[in-house]
Amino acid sequence: MVNSNLLSRLCLGLALFVGGPGLVAAEEPAALATCAACHGKNGVGIDPSYANLGGQNAPYLALQLRAFRSGARNNPIMNPIAAQLSDDDITELAQWFSEQPLVTSANGDPSLVEEGRNRAGYCHACHGMQGHPVATEWPVLAGQSAPYIANQLMGFKRGARYHPLMANVVKNLEAPAMDALGAYYAQVVRGD
């Protein structure tokens, strides 16, 4: 069992250590230091398994933070952190990260990009031709890290995450196809 107070203090301390004493400025959300430890101050995940939040849709981010807070979306790190966020914190954080630049991860296997591009046909209806969705309640896939995308797709396939459309899309996808989709979306940016 994760002690949420200890975890929050650890994340805050790490954020201040990594970001220096000037990490939290007046215009930044008060809760930003908690997120910055893993997702970076500007929304670039410090590890490929963490989501890149910069340039993400604010309504999507707010929806996911509320899901983590309620436990509807299960993650042993995010649940105790989100449980401490107020509605105002969530709104401010979602807005902050949505206003940060989208950064391309480009960390997938280059030999899988073309296969991923071909497989992305199923994704275009919701996530757009270039990984930018038609609805702001859906995630921007462009620029996410390849491992993060593959892990999330596997989460949908195994039932750890649920969305009725995604459940249908991933039911026949195998791990190599998920890796290819990750490689493709990791290198896509606006206008590609």
Phi and psi in degrees as GROMACS dihedral restraints (atoms count N, CA, C in turn):
[ dihedral_restraints ]
;  ai    aj    ak    al  type     phi  dphi    fc
    3     4     5     6     1   -87.4    20    10
    4     5     6     7     1   127.2    20    10
    6     7     8     9     1   -77.8    20    10
    7     8     9    10     1   110.5    20    10
    9    10    11    12     1   -65.1    20    10
   10    11    12    13     1   -34.8    20    10
   12    13    14    15     1   -66.3    20    10
   13    14    15    16     1   -43.5    20    10
   15    16    17    18     1   -64.0    20    10
   16    17    18    19     1   -43.5    20    10
   18    19    20    21     1   -63.0    20    10
   19    20    21    22     1   -42.8    20    10
   21    22    23    24     1   -63.2    20    10
   22    23    24    25     1   -43.9    20    10
   24    25    26    27     1   -65.4    20    10
   25    26    27    28     1   -38.8    20    10
   27    28    29    30     1   -62.5    20    10
   28    29    30    31     1   -46.7    20    10
   30    31    32    33     1   -64.0    20    10
   31    32    33    34     1   -41.3    20    10
   33    34    35    36     1   -64.1    20    10
   34    35    36    37     1   -45.1    20    10
   36    37    38    39     1   -62.2    20    10
   37    38    39    40     1   -42.5    20    10
   39    40    41    42     1   -64.2    20    10
   40    41    42    43     1   -41.5    20    10
   42    43    44    45     1   -61.3    20    10
   43    44    45    46     1   -42.9    20    10
   45    46    47    48     1   -69.0    20    10
   46    47    48    49     1   -37.5    20    10
   48    49    50    51     1   -65.3    20    10
   49    50    51    52     1   -47.3    20    10
   51    52    53    54     1   -69.8    20    10
   52    53    54    55     1   -42.2    20    10
   54    55    56    57     1   -89.6    20    10
   55    56    57    58     1   -12.6    20    10
   57    58    59    60     1    83.9    20    10
   58    59    60    61     1   174.6    20    10
   60    61    62    63     1   -68.1    20    10
   61    62    63    64     1   -19.6    20    10
   63    64    65    66     1   -93.2    20    10
   64    65    66    67     1    17.4    20    10
   66    67    68    69     1   -60.4    20    10
   67    68    69    70     1   -43.6    20    10
   69    70    71    72     1  -101.1    20    10
   70    71    72    73     1   109.1    20    10
   72    73    74    75     1  -101.9    20    10
   73    74    75    76     1   166.2    20    10
   75    76    77    78     1   -56.9    20    10
   76    77    78    79     1   -38.5    20    10
   78    79    80    81     1   -79.5    20    10
   79    80    81    82     1   -11.1    20    10
   81    82    83    84     1   -84.1    20    10
   82    83    84    85     1   148.9    20    10
   84    85    86    87     1   -60.2    20    10
   85    86    87    88     1   144.7    20    10
   87    88    89    90     1   -59.2    20    10
   88    89    90    91     1   -34.6    20    10
   90    91    92    93     1   -86.4    20    10
   91    92    93    94     1     3.0    20    10
   93    94    95    96     1   -59.6    20    10
   94    95    96    97     1   -38.4    20    10
   96    97    98    99     1   -58.1    20    10
   97    98    99   100     1   -34.9    20    10
   99   100   101   102     1   -63.4    20    10
  100   101   102   103     1   -40.0    20    10
  102   103   104   105     1   -78.7    20    10
  103   104   105   106     1   -34.9    20    10
  105   106   107   108     1   -62.3    20    10
  106   107   108   109     1   -26.3    20    10
  108   109   110   111     1   -58.6    20    10
  109   110   111   112     1   -33.6    20    10
  111   112   113   114     1  -112.1    20    10
  112   113   114   115     1   -36.7    20    10
  114   115   116   117     1  -102.1    20    10
  115   116   117   118     1     1.3    20    10
  117   118   119   120     1    73.0    20    10
  118   119   120   121     1   151.0    20    10
  120   121   122   123     1   -59.5    20    10
  121   122   123   124     1   -35.5    20    10
  123   124   125   126     1  -101.3    20    10
  124   125   126   127     1    13.7    20    10
  126   127   128   129     1    86.1    20    10
  127   128   129   130     1    18.0    20    10
  129   130   131   132     1  -102.6    20    10
  130   131   132   133     1   112.8    20    10
  132   133   134   135     1   -55.9    20    10
  133   134   135   136     1   138.6    20    10
  135   136   137   138     1   -78.5    20    10
  136   137   138   139     1    -9.0    20    10
  138   139   140   141     1  -138.7    20    10
  139   140   141   142     1   142.8    20    10
  141   142   143   144     1   -61.6    20    10
  142   143   144   145     1   -17.2    20    10
  144   145   146   147     1   -84.1    20    10
  145   146   147   148     1    -6.1    20    10
  147   148   149   150     1   -98.7    20    10
  148   149   150   151     1   145.5    20    10
  150   151   152   153     1   -65.9    20    10
  151   152   153   154     1   142.0    20    10
  153   154   155   156     1   -85.5    20    10
  154   155   156   157     1   122.1    20    10
  156   157   158   159     1   -99.4    20    10
  157   158   159   160     1   -18.9    20    10
  159   160   161   162     1   -61.9    20    10
  160   161   162   163     1   128.7    20    10
  162   163   164   165     1    80.6    20    10
  163   164   165   166     1     1.6    20    10
  165   166   167   168     1   -73.9    20    10
  166   167   168   169     1   155.4    20    10
  168   169   170   171     1   -67.2    20    10
  169   170   171   172     1   128.1    20    10
  171   172   173   174     1   -58.6    20    10
  172   173   174   175     1   -45.2    20    10
  174   175   176   177     1   -60.8    20    10
  175   176   177   178     1   -36.8    20    10
  177   178   179   180     1   -64.7    20    10
  178   179   180   181     1   -46.8    20    10
  180   181   182   183     1   -59.9    20    10
  181   182   183   184     1   -44.6    20    10
  183   184   185   186     1   -63.0    20    10
  184   185   186   187     1   -42.5    20    10
  186   187   188   189     1   -60.6    20    10
  187   188   189   190     1   -43.8    20    10
  189   190   191   192     1   -69.5    20    10
  190   191   192   193     1   -40.7    20    10
  192   193   194   195     1   -62.6    20    10
  193   194   195   196     1   -39.1    20    10
  195   196   197   198     1   -66.6    20    10
  196   197   198   199     1   -36.7    20    10
  198   199   200   201     1   -66.5    20    10
  199   200   201   202     1   -40.6    20    10
  201   202   203   204     1   -64.1    20    10
  202   203   204   205     1   -42.5    20    10
  204   205   206   207     1   -63.0    20    10
  205   206   207   208     1   -41.5    20    10
  207   208   209   210     1   -80.6    20    10
  208   209   210   211     1   -17.5    20    10
  210   211   212   213     1    92.2    20    10
  211   212   213   214     1    -1.4    20    10
  213   214   215   216     1   -63.1    20    10
  214   215   216   217     1   -30.7    20    10
  216   217   218   219     1  -113.3    20    10
  217   218   219   220     1   122.1    20    10
  219   220   221   222     1   -97.9    20    10
  220   221   222   223     1   124.8    20    10
  222   223   224   225     1  -154.5    20    10
  223   224   225   226     1   123.1    20    10
  225   226   227   228     1   -63.6    20    10
  226   227   228   229     1   -21.3    20    10
  228   229   230   231     1   -90.5    20    10
  229   230   231   232     1   -47.7    20    10
  231   232   233   234     1   -71.4    20    10
  232   233   234   235     1   -35.9    20    10
  234   235   236   237     1   -58.2    20    10
  235   236   237   238     1   -50.3    20    10
  237   238   239   240     1   -69.0    20    10
  238   239   240   241     1   -29.6    20    10
  240   241   242   243     1   -70.3    20    10
  241   242   243   244     1   -48.8    20    10
  243   244   245   246     1   -65.6    20    10
  244   245   246   247     1   -29.3    20    10
  246   247   248   249     1   -60.5    20    10
  247   248   249   250     1   -23.2    20    10
  249   250   251   252     1   -91.8    20    10
  250   251   252   253     1    -2.9    20    10
  252   253   254   255     1   -88.8    20    10
  253   254   255   256     1   136.3    20    10
  255   256   257   258     1   -83.3    20    10
  256   257   258   259     1   169.8    20    10
  258   259   260   261     1   -59.7    20    10
  259   260   261   262     1   -39.6    20    10
  261   262   263   264     1   -64.4    20    10
  262   263   264   265     1   -41.9    20    10
  264   265   266   267     1   -57.2    20    10
  265   266   267   268     1   -46.7    20    10
  267   268   269   270     1   -62.1    20    10
  268   269   270   271     1   -45.3    20    10
  270   271   272   273     1   -61.7    20    10
  271   272   273   274     1   -46.1    20    10
  273   274   275   276     1   -64.1    20    10
  274   275   276   277     1   -44.0    20    10
  276   277   278   279     1   -64.9    20    10
  277   278   279   280     1   -44.1    20    10
  279   280   281   282     1   -60.3    20    10
  280   281   282   283     1   -43.6    20    10
  282   283   284   285     1   -66.0    20    10
  283   284   285   286     1   -44.5    20    10
  285   286   287   288     1   -56.6    20    10
  286   287   288   289     1   -53.4    20    10
  288   289   290   291     1   -67.0    20    10
  289   290   291   292     1   -33.9    20    10
  291   292   293   294     1   -64.6    20    10
  292   293   294   295     1   -26.5    20    10
  294   295   296   297     1   -88.1    20    10
  295   296   297   298     1    -6.0    20    10
  297   298   299   300     1   -81.6    20    10
  298   299   300   301     1   155.3    20    10
  300   301   302   303     1   -68.4    20    10
  301   302   303   304     1   145.7    20    10
  303   304   305   306     1   -75.1    20    10
  304   305   306   307     1   127.7    20    10
  306   307   308   309     1  -113.9    20    10
  307   308   309   310     1   131.8    20    10
  309   310   311   312     1   -80.0    20    10
  310   311   312   313     1   126.2    20    10
  312   313   314   315     1   -73.5    20    10
  313   314   315   316     1   -45.1    20    10
  315   316   317   318     1    47.8    20    10
  316   317   318   319     1    41.5    20    10
  318   319   320   321     1  -112.5    20    10
  319   320   321   322     1    14.5    20    10
  321   322   323   324     1   -86.2    20    10
  322   323   324   325     1   169.0    20    10
  324   325   326   327     1   -66.3    20    10
  325   326   327   328     1   115.5    20    10
  327   328   329   330     1   -57.2    20    10
  328   329   330   331     1   -28.9    20    10
  330   331   332   333     1   -72.6    20    10
  331   332   333   334     1   -10.1    20    10
  333   334   335   336     1  -101.8    20    10
  334   335   336   337     1    -6.8    20    10
  336   337   338   339     1   -60.3    20    10
  337   338   339   340     1   -46.7    20    10
  339   340   341   342     1   -64.6    20    10
  340   341   342   343     1   -41.1    20    10
  342   343   344   345     1   -61.3    20    10
  343   344   345   346     1   -42.6    20    10
  345   346   347   348     1   -62.1    20    10
  346   347   348   349     1   -41.0    20    10
  348   349   350   351     1   -59.2    20    10
  349   350   351   352     1   -43.7    20    10
  351   352   353   354     1   -67.0    20    10
  352   353   354   355     1   -38.1    20    10
  354   355   356   357     1   -74.9    20    10
  355   356   357   358     1   -20.6    20    10
  357   358   359   360     1   -69.4    20    10
  358   359   360   361     1    -5.5    20    10
  360   361   362   363     1   -53.7    20    10
  361   362   363   364     1   -37.7    20    10
  363   364   365   366     1   -68.0    20    10
  364   365   366   367     1   -27.0    20    10
  366   367   368   369     1   -83.2    20    10
  367   368   369   370     1   -25.9    20    10
  369   370   371   372     1   -59.9    20    10
  370   371   372   373     1   -35.3    20    10
  372   373   374   375     1   -57.8    20    10
  373   374   375   376     1   -38.1    20    10
  375   376   377   378     1  -102.8    20    10
  376   377   378   379     1   -41.0    20    10
  378   379   380   381     1   -97.0    20    10
  379   380   381   382     1     5.1    20    10
  381   382   383   384     1    78.5    20    10
  382   383   384   385     1   162.9    20    10
  384   385   386   387     1   -63.2    20    10
  385   386   387   388     1   -29.2    20    10
  387   388   389   390     1  -118.3    20    10
  388   389   390   391     1    23.5    20    10
  390   391   392   393     1    82.7    20    10
  391   392   393   394     1    15.8    20    10
  393   394   395   396     1  -114.5    20    10
  394   395   396   397     1   111.5    20    10
  396   397   398   399     1   -67.9    20    10
  397   398   399   400     1   161.8    20    10
  399   400   401   402     1   -80.9    20    10
  400   401   402   403     1   -17.1    20    10
  402   403   404   405     1  -124.8    20    10
  403   404   405   406     1   138.4    20    10
  405   406   407   408     1   -73.4    20    10
  406   407   408   409     1    -7.9    20    10
  408   409   410   411     1   -86.5    20    10
  409   410   411   412     1     0.1    20    10
  411   412   413   414     1  -110.4    20    10
  412   413   414   415     1   153.5    20    10
  414   415   416   417     1   -78.3    20    10
  415   416   417   418     1   147.9    20    10
  417   418   419   420     1   -76.5    20    10
  418   419   420   421     1   123.1    20    10
  420   421   422   423     1   -91.9    20    10
  421   422   423   424     1   -27.2    20    10
  423   424   425   426     1   -57.4    20    10
  424   425   426   427     1   127.9    20    10
  426   427   428   429     1    86.6    20    10
  427   428   429   430     1   -11.0    20    10
  429   430   431   432     1   -63.2    20    10
  430   431   432   433     1   158.3    20    10
  432   433   434   435     1   -73.5    20    10
  433   434   435   436     1   147.2    20    10
  435   436   437   438     1   -59.1    20    10
  436   437   438   439     1   -46.3    20    10
  438   439   440   441     1   -62.7    20    10
  439   440   441   442     1   -37.0    20    10
  441   442   443   444     1   -62.9    20    10
  442   443   444   445     1   -46.8    20    10
  444   445   446   447     1   -61.3    20    10
  445   446   447   448     1   -47.5    20    10
  447   448   449   450     1   -61.0    20    10
  448   449   450   451     1   -41.3    20    10
  450   451   452   453     1   -64.5    20    10
  451   452   453   454     1   -39.9    20    10
  453   454   455   456     1   -68.5    20    10
  454   455   456   457     1   -40.1    20    10
  456   457   458   459     1   -61.4    20    10
  457   458   459   460     1   -42.1    20    10
  459   460   461   462     1   -65.6    20    10
  460   461   462   463     1   -36.7    20    10
  462   463   464   465     1   -60.2    20    10
  463   464   465   466     1   -41.0    20    10
  465   466   467   468     1   -65.9    20    10
  466   467   468   469     1   -41.3    20    10
  468   469   470   471     1   -64.7    20    10
  469   470   471   472     1   -40.3    20    10
  471   472   473   474     1   -83.6    20    10
  472   473   474   475     1    -7.1    20    10
  474   475   476   477     1    88.4    20    10
  475   476   477   478     1     5.0    20    10
  477   478   479   480     1   -69.8    20    10
  478   479   480   481     1   -29.2    20    10
  480   481   482   483     1  -121.4    20    10
  481   482   483   484     1   150.8    20    10
  483   484   485   486     1  -139.4    20    10
  484   485   486   487     1   133.4    20    10
  486   487   488   489     1  -150.7    20    10
  487   488   489   490     1   132.0    20    10
  489   490   491   492     1   -57.3    20    10
  490   491   492   493     1   -37.4    20    10
  492   493   494   495     1   -70.5    20    10
  493   494   495   496     1   -43.2    20    10
  495   496   497   498     1   -66.6    20    10
  496   497   498   499     1   -35.7    20    10
  498   499   500   501     1   -58.1    20    10
  499   500   501   502     1   -40.9    20    10
  501   502   503   504     1   -71.9    20    10
  502   503   504   505     1   -40.5    20    10
  504   505   506   507     1   -64.4    20    10
  505   506   507   508     1   -40.9    20    10
  507   508   509   510     1   -90.9    20    10
  508   509   510   511     1    -7.2    20    10
  510   511   512   513     1   -57.7    20    10
  511   512   513   514     1   -31.6    20    10
  513   514   515   516     1  -107.1    20    10
  514   515   516   517     1     6.0    20    10
  516   517   518   519     1   -81.9    20    10
  517   518   519   520     1   134.3    20    10
  519   520   521   522     1  -101.9    20    10
  520   521   522   523     1   165.1    20    10
  522   523   524   525     1   -53.2    20    10
  523   524   525   526     1   -42.2    20    10
  525   526   527   528     1   -61.5    20    10
  526   527   528   529     1   -35.6    20    10
  528   529   530   531     1   -68.3    20    10
  529   530   531   532     1   -37.2    20    10
  531   532   533   534     1   -65.2    20    10
  532   533   534   535     1   -39.7    20    10
  534   535   536   537     1   -62.8    20    10
  535   536   537   538     1   -39.3    20    10
  537   538   539   540     1   -66.3    20    10
  538   539   540   541     1   -42.8    20    10
  540   541   542   543     1   -63.1    20    10
  541   542   543   544     1   -40.7    20    10
  543   544   545   546     1   -61.2    20    10
  544   545   546   547     1   -44.2    20    10
  546   547   548   549     1   -61.5    20    10
  547   548   549   550     1   -40.7    20    10
  549   550   551   552     1   -66.2    20    10
  550   551   552   553     1   -54.3    20    10
  552   553   554   555     1   -68.1    20    10
  553   554   555   556     1   -26.3    20    10
  555   556   557   558     1   -64.1    20    10
  556   557   558   559     1   -24.8    20    10
  558   559   560   561     1  -105.9    20    10
  559   560   561   562     1     2.6    20    10
  561   562   563   564     1   -91.4    20    10
  562   563   564   565     1   135.5    20    10
  564   565   566   567     1  -130.3    20    10
  565   566   567   568     1   174.2    20    10
  567   568   569   570     1   -56.1    20    10
  568   569   570   571     1   135.0    20    10
  570   571   572   573     1    85.6    20    10
  571   572   573   574     1    -3.4    20    10
